[in-house]
């Protein structure tokens, strides 16, 4: 994620990951974290996990730092919904005190840029109704470990993503209850409730993001995730959620929602999370990390398989729209065959698990997958090279090598 805002602790896996990639290709780096951790390694990982995330299933996670934990590729398995204990963790700033979740209904959020601005508690929002939406939650830098130029930040492979159920009130309903947006407003700006140290200009480190007003149609203020009260690790008591948008826009501990004419001047927006050429500094003129793109990857088997009939599993999603088709290749894209979606379709923003049945002979296979969205846009073969290692949906890097 963005080094434009604050320096990010580097995982102990970062340098080995890059060395493996340079020596053995992207397939080798994808294998990192697949092996079961020893008791000593598990204990070491536990020691790095902050109190607010001690409830996590540590054996399903790669602990990069106190604020960054990646889901192990094989832990996704074939489920539609990612279990909360397995879901990745990414915080741009240290989490607030756990005391804010002791009485979650008392958390207050202010609304600005509307005709009748006011503040509401979570208890007030709950009286306005509720909806549940399944959506992929994904870090902007998911897949960064595959970039050969050494993009700074956490070296995510595929595990900075999951599919969860958000429950809350549609933001559109809240804004309409206040008379609607003031004319001329073009963005929805959310401000997080993290504590800003004294003596620091808030704009340099605060989590405040702006997204285009079109996102209001599906936006929500969520107080539950996967049918449980939203925990501190994932933004509780209240999170601003934009289905189909990258995770950074889904502001945690949201304390302010404003309809604004312009994007926030906070550094995380003005120069952070911008798509730019390698070696170029971030600026507000560059494209921002908003809507996600079409993507898929294999979740199992990941290293070995037996001869004969095998089931190859994976997940696919369309990003900001529905995924329509999924294909699998056993020879790194030389030949493609249709795979089958399995399980329920939980809507355009959720991912779809898929399965591919094949009869394998002894040998080595480079297994890759390629998703296509409803508009006919398919995953490209290559990554899009950029300074921060964002937007990676190239199918070649995301493949796995299986020995049979």
N, C-alpha and C positions, 0 to 999 in steps of 0.2 A: 504494500500500500504506500501511500504517499510519503516520501521523505522530504517533500517540500514543507511539510508542517512541522513535524518533530522527528528527531532521529529515532529509528526503530531498532530495538535489540535484535541482533542476528542470532539465528539458531545455530546450535553446534553442528547441525546437518548442512548448513549453508555451503561451506567450503567443500566438504566431501561431495555434496550434490553436484556442484559445478565441476569438480574434477572428474566424477564419474561420467557426467554428460559429455565433457570434452574428449574423454578417452573412449567411452563406449556408446555414445549416441543418446538420443532422448529416451529411447526405450529403457536404458539402464537407470536413468534418474527416476523414471516412473516407478521402478521397483523399490526405491527407498521407502522404508517404513512398512513394507509388506511382511517382514519377518516378525514372528511373535517375540515380544520383549521378554527378556530374562527377568527374574524377580528383582535383581539389583537395578536393572534399567528402569523397571516399573517404579521402584522406590525412589529412584532419582527423579523421574518425571513427576511423581507426586510432590516432591519437595519444591518443584518449580511452580506448581499450580497455586494461585492465590486462593484465599479463603472463599471468595464468592463463586469459585468454580470447583471446589473440592467434591461436589456431588457428581461430577462428570465421570464417565466410564473411561478412565485414563488409558486402558489397554486399547481403546478404539481411537486414540488421539496421538498425534506427534506434537509434543510440547516445544514450540519454537521459543516462546518467552512467556512471561506472566500475562501478557495481553494477546498472545497469538497461539492458538492450538488448532491443528489441522486434523480433520477426520482421515484416518487410514483408508486407503482406497478400498480394500477388501471389506471394511466395516459397513459400507453402504449396502452391500449384498443386493437383494432384488426387491426391496420394499419401496412403496410409493412415498411414505412419510418417513423422514429421518428421525429416529428417536432422539429426544432432547439430550440425554446423556452422551450421545455420539456426535451431536452437531458441533461444528467448528466454532471457535471463539475468536473474535477480532475486535479489539478496542483501540481507538485512536488515542485516547487518554485513559489514565487510571479510572476505574469505576468509582462512582460516588460511594459514600458510606452505605452499608447494608440497611441502615436505619430507615432509609427512604421507602423500603418495601415492607416495613412493619405494619403500616396502615395504608395500604395502597390506594384505597378509595379517597384518601385525603390529598393525594398528589394533585397539584394545580397546574393548569396550562393556560396561558393567555392567548387571545386571538386578536390579531391586528389586521388592518387593511380591509376590514369589513365595515358594513354600514352601521352596525351596532356592536362595537368591540367590547369584549368583556373577558373575564377569566372564569374557567369552569374546573371543578374537581372531577376526578375519575367517577365518583359517585353520580355526578350530574350527567356525565356522558353516557353512563349505563342506562339512564332513564330515557335516553333518546333512541334506543333501539340497539340492535346488534346484528352482525353478519359474520360469517366465517369464510375465509378464502384460503385456498391452498396455493402456495407460491414458492418458487425457488429463491433461496437466499444465497447470494454468491458475492464473494469479495472481488473487487475490480482486478486484483492481481492474481486471481486463480489461474495457475499455469505459468507463473513467472519463472519457476525453476527451469523451464525448457528454453529460455532465451539465452543464447550463447554469449551475449555481450556483457552479462553480469549485472542485470538490472538491480538496483538497490532495493532493499525491503525484504520482507519475509519470502522465503523461497518455497512458495506453495506449489504443489504438484497438481492434483485434482481435488484435494480434500477441503478447499475453502469454499464449500458449497453444500447445501442440503435442501430438502424440500419439507416445508413445515406448514402447519395449519394456524393461521392468524385469526383471532376472534376479537372484534371490537366494533366501533361505530364508523360508518362511512363518513369520511371527512366532508364530503359534499353535503350531507345532511346537516352537519354542524354549521357549516358556512351559511347554508340557506336559512337556518334558524336565526342567524344574526343579520338577516336582510340581504345576504349575498355579498360578493366582493365589490369593493369600491372600483369605479371605472378606471380603465387604463392599467390594471395590474396584470402582469405577464408571467409571474413566477409564484410558486409556493415555497416559502422559506421556513425551514424548521431549525430550531435552536436546541441543542442538548443541554442537559443539566449537570454536566461534569463541573467539578470545582476548578476554578482558575486560580493558580497561585498568585499571591499578592506581588505587585511590582512588575507583572508581565502584561503587555498589551494583549487584551483578550483576543483581538482579531488574529494574532499570530498563531494561536494554538486552539482556539475554540472550535467545537464541532457545530458548524452552522452551514447548511446546504440549501441551495435553491434548485428547483426543478421546474420545467415548463408547466404552465397552467393546465395543459391538456392532461396531465397526470391526475388532476382532481377527480376525474371520472371513476377511477378505481382505488384512490387513496383511502386509507383508513387510519384510525387511532386505535391501536391494539393493546389490550390489557391481558390477553391470554395467548399462549403458544402451545399447540398440541394439547389442548383441553386442560391446561394447567395455568395458574396465575403466572404472568410473565416474570421470570426470575431476573435478578440483577445482571447476570452474565449476558443476557440477551436484551437488556434495555428496560426492564421493569422499574417502576410501576407502569409506564406508558411509553409506547414506541410509535413513531410516525412511520407508516408502511406504504411503500409505493410498489405494488406487484409489478414485476417485469423490469424493475430498475435495480442497478447494482447496490450492494449492501450499504455503502457509505451514505447513500441518500435516505436510507431508512433510519432516521435519527433516533438514537436511544435516549432514554430519560428525558423525552421531549418536554420542554417547559414553555416554549413559545412557537406558535404557528402564525405566520404572517403572509398575507397576499401582498406581493411587492411588485413595483414597477421594474426594478432591476435585480440582478443577482447580488447576493451578499458579497461584501468586500472582505469577508474572512479569508484567510490565506488558504484554507482547505478547499475553497471554491475558486478564488481569484487566480491561483497558480497551481494548486494541488489538483490531482485527479484530472489532468489534462492530457490529451493525446498529442504527443510531439515527437519529432525525430530524435534519434539518439544524439546526445550531446547538446540538445537545445533546452533552454530553461523554460519553465512553465509560465504561461500568461493567459489572460482572460480572453484573448482572441482565438485560442485553440479550442477544439471540440472537448466538451466535458463528458465525464463518465456517467451517463444517464442510463439509457435503455440497454438491456442485455441482448446478446446475439444468440443465434442458434448454435447448439453444442451437444456433444455426447461423448461418452467414454465407456470402456469396458470395466466391469466391476468383478468379474470372475469367470473362469479361473484366471489366475494372474501369473503363474510361473510354470506349473506342470499340469499334465492331464494324462489320463490313461488312453490307450488305443481303443477304438470303437466309438460308439455314440457318445457325444458330449453336448452339454447345454452351455452355451456362452451367454452370460448375462451382462447387462449394462443399463445405463440411464440416458435419456435424451430429453431435451426441452427446446422450445423455440425462442426463449428469452422473453421478449415483450409480446409474443403471439404464440399461437398453438403450433406444436410440432405435428407434422403430417406423415412423415415417412422416415424409416430407419433402415440402413443397410450395413452389412458386415462383410469385411474382406479378410481372408486368411493369408493373403500374400502381399500385404502392405499396399493395397489399393489397385493391384493389377486387375483383379476380378472382384466384382461386388455381387452380393446376393441379398435378397430382402429378408429382414428379420421381423419378428412379430412383437407388437406391444402386448404387455400382460398387465393384468390388474385393472382397476377402475381408472377412467379418465376424470381427473379432479379439476379440470378446467384449463384455460389457455396459459396460465402462469405456473402450473405444476409441471414436474417432469414426469415422463412415462418410462417405467422400467421396460426393458425389452429382453427377448430371449432368441437365440439362434441355435437351431439344432443341426449338428453336423457329425459326420463320421470321419474320425481322424486316424490316419496311419502314423506309424512311428516317424518322428522327424521334428523339425523346428518350424513354428508358424509365427508370423508377425501379424497379429490380430488388431484390426482397426475398425472403427465404426464411423458412419457418416449420417447425420440427421439433416432433414429438409423441413423447413417450416411451411405454413399454409400458403405463403406467397411464392413458394418455389425456390426460396433462397436456401442453398445447401452449404454445409460446412466446407470451407476451403481446405486444400491440402496443407498449405503453409501458414505459419503464424504471421501476424502483421507486426513487423519490427517497429518498436517504439521505445523511448527512453525508459519508461517506468514498467514495462512488461505487462501492459494491460490488454484486455480484449482477446486473449488467446483462445481461439476456437478451432485452430488447425487440427485436422484429424490425425495427421501423421505423428506428431509429437505425443499425442494422447493414447497411442496404441500400446500394446504389451506383447512381449515375446514369450510364447508358450512352448515348452519342450514336452513331447509326447513319447 
